[in-house]
Amino acid sequence: MKLKDLLKGLETKAVSGLDNVDVTNIAYDSRKVGPGAVFVCLSGLHSDGHRFVRDAVSLGAVAVVVERDVQVDGAVRVLVPDSRKALALLACRFYGDPSRRLKIAGITGTNGKTTVSYLVQSICSQAGIRAGVIGTIGYDVGDVTLKGSHTTPEAPEFQELLSKMVAQGITHAAVEVSSHALAFGRSYGTEFDVVVFTNLTRDHLDFHGTFDEYQKAKLRLFTGAERKTWKKGPPTAILNLDDPFFDALAEVAGDKMIGYSISKAADLRVGDFEHFSGGSKFSIVWRGQNLEVRLSLPGVFNVMNALAAFGVGVCFGIDERQIVRGLEAVKGVRGRLELVERGRAFSVFVDYAHTSDALSNVLRTVREITKGNLICVFGCGGDRDRGKRSEMGRVSGALADYTIVTSDNPRSEEPFSIITEIEKGILETKGRYEIIPDRREAIRHAIARAREGDSVLIAGKGHEDYQILGNKVVHFDDREVAAEFLGESSRDEG
């Protein structure tokens, strides 16, 4: 692609140099620049791409995109008002605007994004439609599922994944859009057909600073700020009517909106509801129909996730009966209230819950299916929002019969200092607890403590298969560790 073609439609302040050069890729990390690259200088949290202009040119960059008046020798200099938006739009154009050739649902919210995305994929599958997924667990682009370091990858990787879906013959996609991605404009320029809001509770305040800024980031998906143009027309917004943030979203979402609720009058709502071990049975009330659903995902919050996914299916033009079959076909989502089954007289669940609201929802759900005691094992991540630590402690202290406070990903923090902040919340509840900083030992102890009818919830990491200790990343999978100790305990009994 010629640079001059790549720059068409991009808001620029000045272009210095000959733009009739061939472009081979878009890079924002100077270490990944090669001959023919366009290097986009981003001002990040820890580094500034403008400092690496010379390095990029020496490695073969034919153009450098800057948002400050810096000197560029040996390459075309493109001055723009916003490098991040420029990166996103350049990526869209470089990969042929793949979002215009796909039907895409963008899903945002604090909790539930991953489950909704896999429910949507299952709905599409039941209708004979190939759908990809981009999100926290990984990037499903057809023949392969790739691991990713971010829920929503940076713009060039994001657009490349969408283009791979198109190349694979995939026609639909469910995409988790995180608050970080929205703040950094990673999905800017992407044309969504549907945008979904699940819920909003405290999270990522270490990055956003305040809850208000966190809300503003989420709003971007619904205001049109993530799209430069609407070739397809504005997307349909599917909004959780039961969340306090609904009103703010409804104001900006436009006329194309579907509200969903478990208790209020809404376009899409729940009728009769019956909870059972391992799931629930309920009816979805939609346009005069009462559609019976038997969902194999436990908890009221998963009923809400099912409603959101149903709304996406409707917007994708899928028959309502096929949507129901798609919901019922999902038997579990990796690391989301996942049962570690080893034939024991007690249950062990692994869940990604890492906010106070998510932990509360999961503990309440497990409580409903637990005859004996509920044991909760959890910790909080280091170098992240400290304010939620005591909140999560209060939740577990109040809702679990016994809490084992341990390490999550302590990163650069001293594990015991994190645990002490969690402990403050538990002490307010007078809940029973103990501290075992080593996560492996904490899981072992919880399983050894469990008796017939009890449930053990291991929360915080879910699908993750690593632990970050200082500057080291070591393999650690809650599910593997739990299965190991369940096996050992079973042999001991035998």
C-alpha positions as CSV (number, residue, x, y, z in Angstrom):
1,M,0.0,0.0,0.0
2,K,1.2,3.5,-0.8
3,L,1.6,5.9,2.1
4,K,-0.5,8.5,0.3
5,D,-3.4,6.1,0.1
6,L,-3.0,5.1,3.7
7,L,-3.2,8.7,4.8
8,K,-6.5,9.4,3.0
9,G,-9.1,10.5,5.4
10,L,-6.7,10.9,8.3
11,E,-6.7,14.2,10.0
12,T,-3.2,15.7,9.7
13,K,-1.7,19.0,10.6
14,A,1.3,18.6,8.2
15,V,3.0,16.0,6.0
16,S,6.7,16.6,5.3
17,G,8.4,14.5,2.7
18,L,7.4,12.4,-0.3
19,D,4.3,10.3,0.4
20,N,4.5,8.0,-2.7
21,V,6.3,5.3,-0.8
22,D,5.3,1.7,-0.1
23,V,4.2,0.7,3.4
24,T,4.7,-2.8,4.7
25,N,3.3,-2.6,8.2
26,I,2.1,-0.3,11.1
27,A,4.2,-0.2,14.2
28,Y,4.0,1.6,17.5
29,D,7.0,-0.2,19.2
30,S,10.3,0.8,17.6
31,R,11.7,-2.6,18.3
32,K,9.2,-4.1,15.8
33,V,9.9,-1.6,13.0
34,G,11.3,-3.1,9.8
35,P,11.8,-1.8,6.2
36,G,8.7,0.0,4.9
37,A,7.0,0.5,8.3
38,V,5.0,3.4,9.5
39,F,6.1,4.2,13.0
40,V,3.4,5.8,15.2
41,C,4.7,7.7,18.2
42,L,2.5,7.0,21.3
43,S,2.8,8.8,24.6
44,G,2.3,5.9,27.1
45,L,2.2,5.5,30.8
46,H,5.8,4.4,31.0
47,S,7.5,5.6,27.8
48,D,7.1,8.0,24.9
49,G,7.5,6.9,21.4
50,H,8.7,10.3,20.3
51,R,12.0,9.4,22.0
52,F,12.6,6.5,19.5
53,V,12.1,8.3,16.2
54,R,15.8,7.9,15.2
55,D,15.8,4.2,16.2
56,A,12.7,3.6,14.0
57,V,14.1,5.4,11.0
58,S,17.4,3.5,11.3
59,L,15.5,0.2,11.3
60,G,13.7,1.2,8.0
61,A,10.7,3.2,8.9
62,V,9.5,5.1,5.8
63,A,7.2,7.4,7.8
64,V,6.9,8.6,11.3
65,V,3.6,9.8,12.8
66,V,4.0,12.3,15.6
67,E,1.7,14.5,17.7
68,R,4.5,16.9,18.8
69,D,6.8,19.1,16.8
70,V,9.8,16.7,16.7
71,Q,12.5,16.4,14.0
72,V,12.3,13.5,11.6
73,D,15.3,12.9,9.3
74,G,15.2,10.3,6.6
75,A,11.5,9.5,6.6
76,V,8.2,11.2,5.9
77,R,7.0,13.2,8.9
78,V,3.2,13.1,9.6
79,L,2.0,15.5,12.3
80,V,-1.4,14.6,13.7
81,P,-3.5,16.0,16.6
82,D,-3.9,12.6,18.2
83,S,-1.4,9.7,17.7
84,R,-3.7,7.1,19.2
85,K,-6.6,7.9,16.9
86,A,-4.2,8.0,14.0
87,L,-2.8,4.6,14.9
88,A,-6.3,3.1,15.0
89,L,-7.4,4.6,11.7
90,L,-4.2,3.7,9.9
91,A,-4.6,0.2,11.1
92,C,-8.2,0.0,9.9
93,R,-7.2,1.2,6.5
94,F,-4.0,-0.9,6.3
95,Y,-6.0,-4.1,7.0
96,G,-8.8,-3.1,4.6
97,D,-11.4,-2.0,7.1
98,P,-12.4,-5.6,8.1
99,S,-15.1,-4.4,10.5
100,R,-17.1,-3.4,7.4
101,R,-17.0,-7.0,6.2
102,L,-18.1,-8.5,9.5
103,K,-21.1,-8.2,11.8
104,I,-19.6,-7.2,15.1
105,A,-20.9,-7.0,18.6
106,G,-18.8,-4.9,21.0
107,I,-19.3,-5.9,24.6
108,T,-18.3,-3.7,27.5
109,G,-18.9,-3.6,31.3
110,T,-17.1,-4.6,34.4
111,N,-18.3,-8.2,34.6
112,G,-19.8,-10.6,32.2
113,K,-18.1,-9.6,29.0
114,T,-16.4,-13.0,28.4
115,T,-19.5,-15.1,29.1
116,V,-21.6,-12.9,26.8
117,S,-19.1,-13.2,24.0
118,Y,-19.1,-17.1,24.2
119,L,-22.8,-17.2,24.4
120,V,-23.0,-15.1,21.3
121,Q,-20.6,-17.4,19.5
122,S,-22.7,-20.4,20.5
123,I,-25.9,-18.7,19.2
124,C,-24.2,-18.1,15.9
125,S,-23.0,-21.7,15.7
126,Q,-26.5,-23.0,16.2
127,A,-27.6,-20.8,13.3
128,G,-24.9,-22.2,11.1
129,I,-22.8,-19.0,11.3
130,R,-19.1,-18.9,12.0
131,A,-18.3,-16.3,14.6
132,G,-14.9,-15.3,16.1
133,V,-14.2,-14.0,19.6
134,I,-11.7,-11.5,20.8
135,G,-11.4,-11.2,24.6
136,T,-9.9,-12.0,28.0
137,I,-9.6,-15.8,27.5
138,G,-8.1,-15.5,24.0
139,Y,-8.6,-14.6,20.4
140,D,-10.7,-17.2,18.5
141,V,-10.1,-16.5,14.8
142,G,-11.3,-19.7,13.3
143,D,-8.8,-22.5,12.9
144,V,-6.8,-21.3,16.0
145,T,-7.3,-19.7,19.3
146,L,-4.4,-17.3,20.2
147,K,-3.4,-16.2,23.6
148,G,-3.4,-12.4,24.2
149,S,-1.8,-10.1,26.7
150,H,-4.8,-7.7,26.6
151,T,-8.6,-8.2,26.6
152,T,-8.7,-5.9,23.6
153,P,-5.4,-5.7,21.8
154,E,-3.7,-2.6,20.5
155,A,-5.2,-1.3,17.3
156,P,-2.9,-2.9,14.7
157,E,-3.2,-6.3,16.3
158,F,-7.0,-5.8,16.7
159,Q,-7.5,-5.0,13.1
160,E,-5.2,-7.8,12.0
161,L,-7.3,-10.3,14.0
162,L,-10.5,-9.0,12.3
163,S,-8.8,-9.3,8.9
164,K,-7.8,-12.9,9.7
165,M,-11.4,-13.7,10.6
166,V,-12.5,-12.3,7.2
167,A,-9.8,-14.4,5.5
168,Q,-11.0,-17.5,7.3
169,G,-14.6,-17.0,6.1
170,I,-15.9,-15.9,9.5
171,T,-18.8,-13.5,9.1
172,H,-19.6,-12.5,12.7
173,A,-17.6,-11.6,15.8
174,A,-18.1,-11.0,19.5
175,V,-15.5,-8.6,20.9
176,E,-14.8,-7.6,24.5
177,V,-14.0,-3.9,24.6
178,S,-12.2,-3.0,27.8
179,S,-12.1,0.4,29.5
180,H,-8.4,0.5,28.9
181,A,-9.0,-0.1,25.2
182,L,-11.6,2.6,25.1
183,A,-9.4,5.1,26.9
184,F,-6.5,4.4,24.5
185,G,-8.7,4.3,21.4
186,R,-7.7,0.8,20.4
187,S,-11.1,0.1,18.8
188,Y,-11.4,3.6,17.3
189,G,-12.6,3.4,13.7
190,T,-14.1,0.0,14.1
191,E,-17.7,-0.2,12.9
192,F,-19.8,-2.2,15.4
193,D,-23.2,-3.4,14.5
194,V,-24.2,-4.0,18.1
195,V,-22.8,-2.5,21.3
196,V,-23.6,-4.2,24.7
197,F,-23.4,-2.9,28.3
198,T,-23.4,-5.6,31.0
199,N,-22.8,-3.7,34.3
200,L,-20.6,-1.2,36.0
201,T,-18.9,-1.6,39.3
202,R,-15.6,-0.4,40.8
203,D,-12.5,-1.7,38.9
204,H,-9.3,-0.4,37.3
205,L,-9.2,2.8,39.4
206,D,-5.4,2.4,39.5
207,F,-5.6,3.3,35.8
208,H,-8.6,5.6,35.5
209,G,-8.0,7.4,38.8
210,T,-11.7,8.0,39.6
211,F,-14.9,6.1,39.1
212,D,-16.2,9.0,37.0
213,E,-13.3,8.6,34.6
214,Y,-14.0,4.9,34.4
215,Q,-17.6,5.7,33.5
216,K,-16.5,8.1,30.8
217,A,-14.3,5.5,29.2
218,K,-17.2,3.1,29.0
219,L,-19.5,5.8,27.5
220,R,-17.2,6.1,24.5
221,L,-18.5,2.9,23.0
222,F,-22.0,4.3,22.9
223,T,-21.4,7.9,21.9
224,G,-19.9,7.2,18.5
225,A,-16.5,8.3,19.7
226,E,-15.1,4.9,18.7
227,R,-16.2,5.4,15.1
228,K,-15.1,8.0,12.6
229,T,-17.8,7.3,10.2
230,W,-20.9,5.0,10.1
231,K,-21.0,3.4,6.8
232,K,-23.3,0.7,8.2
233,G,-25.3,3.2,10.2
234,P,-25.2,3.6,14.0
235,P,-25.1,0.4,16.0
236,T,-27.9,-1.0,18.2
237,A,-27.2,-0.6,21.9
238,I,-28.2,-3.4,24.2
239,L,-28.3,-2.0,27.8
240,N,-28.8,-3.4,31.2
241,L,-31.8,-1.6,32.6
242,D,-31.1,-2.9,36.2
243,D,-27.7,-1.1,36.4
244,P,-27.6,2.5,37.8
245,F,-25.4,3.5,34.8
246,F,-28.3,2.7,32.4
247,D,-29.7,6.3,32.4
248,A,-26.4,7.8,31.4
249,L,-26.0,5.3,28.6
250,A,-29.5,5.7,27.4
251,E,-29.0,9.4,26.9
252,V,-26.2,8.9,24.4
253,A,-27.1,5.6,22.8
254,G,-29.5,6.9,20.3
255,D,-32.9,5.6,19.1
256,K,-31.6,2.1,18.3
257,M,-31.7,0.6,21.8
258,I,-32.9,-2.6,23.5
259,G,-33.2,-2.6,27.2
260,Y,-33.0,-5.8,29.2
261,S,-33.9,-6.6,32.8
262,I,-34.5,-9.4,35.2
263,S,-37.2,-7.6,37.1
264,K,-38.4,-4.4,35.4
265,A,-40.5,-3.7,32.3
266,A,-38.1,-3.8,29.4
267,D,-37.9,-4.7,25.7
268,L,-36.2,-8.0,26.8
269,R,-36.9,-9.4,30.2
270,V,-37.1,-12.6,32.3
271,G,-40.5,-14.2,33.1
272,D,-40.7,-17.3,35.3
273,F,-37.4,-18.1,37.0
274,E,-36.3,-21.3,38.7
275,H,-32.8,-21.8,40.1
276,F,-31.3,-25.3,40.3
277,S,-27.9,-26.9,41.0
278,G,-25.7,-26.0,38.0
279,G,-28.0,-23.6,36.3
280,S,-31.4,-22.2,36.0
281,K,-34.7,-22.5,34.1
282,F,-36.5,-19.3,33.0
283,S,-38.5,-17.7,30.2
284,I,-37.3,-14.8,28.0
285,V,-40.1,-12.4,27.2
286,W,-39.6,-10.8,23.8
287,R,-42.1,-9.2,21.5
288,G,-45.1,-11.1,22.9
289,Q,-43.3,-14.4,23.1
290,N,-42.3,-16.5,26.1
291,L,-39.3,-18.5,25.2
292,E,-38.3,-21.2,27.7
293,V,-34.6,-21.5,28.4
294,R,-32.7,-24.1,30.4
295,L,-29.3,-22.5,31.0
296,S,-26.3,-24.6,32.3
297,L,-24.6,-21.6,33.8
298,P,-25.5,-21.0,37.5
299,G,-26.4,-17.6,39.0
300,V,-28.8,-14.7,38.3
301,F,-25.9,-12.8,36.8
302,N,-25.6,-15.5,34.1
303,V,-29.3,-15.1,33.3
304,M,-28.5,-11.4,32.7
305,N,-25.6,-12.4,30.5
306,A,-28.0,-14.7,28.6
307,L,-30.4,-11.8,28.0
308,A,-27.6,-9.6,26.6
309,A,-26.5,-12.4,24.3
310,F,-30.1,-13.0,23.2
311,G,-30.3,-9.3,22.2
312,V,-27.2,-9.7,20.1
313,G,-28.6,-12.7,18.4
314,V,-31.8,-10.8,17.5
315,C,-29.7,-7.9,16.1
316,F,-27.7,-10.4,14.1
317,G,-31.1,-11.5,12.5
318,I,-31.0,-15.0,14.0
319,D,-34.3,-16.8,14.7
320,E,-35.4,-16.7,18.3
321,R,-35.6,-20.5,18.6
322,Q,-32.0,-20.9,17.3
323,I,-30.9,-18.3,19.8
324,V,-32.4,-20.3,22.7
325,R,-30.7,-23.5,21.4
326,G,-27.4,-21.5,21.3
327,L,-27.8,-20.4,24.9
328,E,-28.6,-23.9,26.1
329,A,-25.6,-25.4,24.2
330,V,-23.1,-23.6,26.4
331,K,-22.2,-25.9,29.3
332,G,-19.5,-23.7,30.8
333,V,-17.0,-21.0,30.1
334,R,-13.4,-21.5,31.1
335,G,-12.6,-20.0,34.5
336,R,-16.1,-18.7,35.0
337,L,-17.6,-20.5,37.9
338,E,-15.9,-23.6,36.5
339,L,-16.4,-26.8,38.5
340,V,-13.3,-28.8,39.0
341,E,-14.9,-32.2,38.9
342,R,-13.2,-35.2,40.6
343,G,-16.1,-37.1,42.0
344,R,-15.8,-35.7,45.5
345,A,-18.5,-35.2,48.1
346,F,-17.9,-31.5,48.1
347,S,-17.5,-29.0,45.2
348,V,-14.6,-26.9,44.0
349,F,-15.2,-23.9,41.7
350,V,-12.7,-21.6,40.0
351,D,-13.8,-18.1,39.0
352,Y,-12.3,-15.0,37.6
353,A,-14.1,-12.7,40.1
354,H,-11.6,-10.0,41.0
355,T,-14.0,-7.1,42.0
356,S,-16.2,-6.9,45.1
357,D,-19.4,-7.0,43.0
358,A,-18.3,-10.1,41.0
359,L,-17.1,-11.8,44.2
360,S,-20.5,-11.1,45.9
361,N,-22.4,-12.5,42.9
362,V,-20.4,-15.6,42.7
363,L,-20.4,-16.3,46.5
364,R,-24.2,-15.8,46.6
365,T,-24.6,-18.2,43.7
366,V,-22.4,-20.9,45.2
367,R,-24.2,-20.4,48.5
368,E,-27.5,-21.4,46.9
369,I,-26.2,-24.7,45.8
370,T,-24.2,-25.5,49.0
371,K,-25.6,-27.6,51.8
372,G,-22.6,-27.3,54.1
373,N,-20.0,-24.6,54.5
374,L,-18.7,-22.2,51.9
375,I,-14.9,-21.7,51.8
376,C,-13.5,-18.8,49.8
377,V,-9.9,-18.6,48.7
378,F,-8.8,-15.3,47.1
379,G,-6.3,-12.5,47.0
380,C,-5.9,-9.2,45.2
381,G,-3.5,-8.1,42.5
382,G,-0.5,-5.9,43.3
383,D,0.1,-2.6,41.6
384,R,-3.6,-2.3,41.0
385,D,-6.6,-0.5,42.6
386,R,-5.9,-0.7,46.4
387,G,-9.3,0.6,47.3
388,K,-11.1,-2.6,46.3
389,R,-9.0,-4.8,48.6
390,S,-10.8,-4.1,51.9
391,E,-14.1,-4.2,49.9
392,M,-13.5,-7.7,48.7
393,G,-12.5,-8.6,52.2
394,R,-15.8,-7.4,53.6
395,V,-17.7,-9.3,50.9
396,S,-15.9,-12.6,51.6
397,G,-16.1,-12.1,55.4
398,A,-19.8,-11.6,55.2
399,L,-20.8,-14.2,52.6
400,A,-18.4,-17.1,53.1
401,D,-18.3,-19.3,56.2
402,Y,-14.5,-19.3,56.1
403,T,-12.0,-17.2,54.1
404,I,-8.4,-18.1,53.2
405,V,-6.7,-14.9,52.2
406,T,-3.8,-15.6,49.8
407,S,-1.8,-14.0,47.0
408,D,-3.1,-13.3,43.5
409,N,-0.5,-11.6,41.2
410,P,1.4,-9.5,43.8
411,R,3.7,-8.1,41.1
412,S,6.1,-5.6,42.6
413,E,4.2,-5.3,45.9
414,E,5.0,-7.2,49.1
415,P,2.3,-10.0,49.2
416,F,1.7,-9.6,52.9
417,S,1.0,-5.8,52.6
418,I,-1.8,-6.6,50.1
419,I,-3.2,-9.3,52.4
420,T,-3.2,-6.9,55.3
421,E,-5.4,-4.5,53.4
422,I,-7.8,-7.3,52.5
423,E,-7.8,-8.4,56.2
424,K,-9.1,-5.0,57.3
425,G,-12.3,-5.6,55.5
426,I,-12.8,-9.1,56.9
427,L,-12.2,-7.8,60.4
428,E,-15.2,-5.5,60.0
429,T,-17.5,-8.5,59.4
430,K,-16.1,-10.7,62.2
431,G,-15.9,-13.4,59.6
432,R,-13.7,-16.5,60.2
433,Y,-10.5,-16.5,58.2
434,E,-6.8,-17.3,58.1
435,I,-3.9,-16.1,56.0
436,I,-1.8,-18.3,53.8
437,P,0.2,-16.2,51.4
438,D,1.4,-19.1,49.2
439,R,-1.5,-19.6,46.8
440,R,-0.7,-23.3,46.2
441,E,-0.7,-24.0,49.9
442,A,-3.9,-22.0,50.4
443,I,-5.7,-24.1,47.8
444,R,-4.4,-27.3,49.3
445,H,-5.5,-26.2,52.8
446,A,-9.0,-25.3,51.5
447,I,-9.5,-28.7,49.9
448,A,-8.2,-30.5,52.9
449,R,-10.6,-28.6,55.1
450,A,-13.7,-29.3,53.0
451,R,-16.2,-31.9,54.1
452,E,-19.3,-33.5,52.5
453,G,-21.7,-30.9,51.2
454,D,-19.2,-28.0,51.4
455,S,-18.1,-25.8,48.5
456,V,-14.7,-24.2,47.9
457,L,-14.5,-21.1,45.7
458,I,-11.1,-20.2,44.4
459,A,-11.5,-16.7,43.1
460,G,-9.6,-14.0,41.2
461,K,-7.6,-15.7,38.5
462,G,-10.1,-17.9,36.7
463,H,-8.7,-18.9,33.3
464,E,-5.2,-17.5,33.9
465,D,-2.4,-20.0,33.9
466,Y,0.3,-17.8,35.4
467,Q,1.2,-15.9,38.5
468,I,3.3,-12.7,38.5
469,L,5.7,-12.6,41.5
470,G,7.9,-9.6,41.4
471,N,9.4,-9.4,37.9
472,K,8.9,-13.2,37.3
473,V,6.0,-14.8,35.6
474,V,5.6,-18.4,36.7
475,H,3.1,-21.1,35.5
476,F,0.1,-21.3,37.9
477,D,-3.4,-22.5,37.1
478,D,-5.9,-22.7,39.9
479,R,-7.8,-25.5,38.1
480,E,-4.7,-27.6,37.7
481,V,-3.7,-27.1,41.3
482,A,-7.2,-27.8,42.6
483,A,-7.4,-31.0,40.5
484,E,-4.0,-32.2,41.8
485,F,-5.0,-31.8,45.4
486,L,-8.4,-33.3,44.8
487,G,-6.7,-36.3,43.4
488,E,-4.3,-36.6,46.3
489,S,-7.1,-36.2,48.8
490,S,-9.1,-38.9,47.0
491,R,-6.2,-41.3,47.2
492,D,-5.7,-40.6,50.9
493,E,-9.4,-41.5,51.5
494,G,-9.0,-44.7,49.4
